[in-house]
């Protein structure tokens, strides 16, 4: 079993719909949780970064962390064709614990159709 | 803020030659940088952790003599693929640590003929 599980998709939604992405993990020691967006042949771009449990909102993006369930989510409102990409969840134990190594999910490919 | 650049963006070389890839943090100092490799339709695979002024830490299975890493300043880390072979062809991505997260460069596509 992988340490971080993420549905590979593809997840296809019509333009304007809400995109719902999630990851589950097994290591309860993870403290920092991130979502990255990666376009084809490009490096990952940091979208959201949260510490411990709770919600965080930034524009059209909302990240949720439920440490008790070991489950994190990313919601994209009013999705646009430009949101079509692969979304990677990542998490870490923190700088002091492990030099901030990230453990990634496998990525979910999202396609927003006009 | 938190911009990371990589150079070159793509490189094609002959088998047996060495290739150097640069990773720079443009607007912040990074004591720690990371090098990843990514195969098509797969997630990122951490190769090594690069610390400024000290030796890099390699992940299990990564040949340190083949993938030479130097982190000579707080804004620059380099990865040299020595004696490259076709199986080294891949997408190489660096990242720089800022606070408790990482910011990634745009990647370098290496093709070894």
Interface residues (C-beta under 8 A of the other chain):
Chain A: X31 X32 X34 X36 X41 X42 X43 X44 X45 X46 X49 X51 X88 X92 X94 X95 X99 X100 X101 X102 X104 X105 X106 X107
Chain B: X2 X4 X6 X32 X34 X42 X43 X44 X46 X49 X57 X91 X93 X95 X97 X99 X100 X101 X102 X103 X104 X105 X106 X107 X109
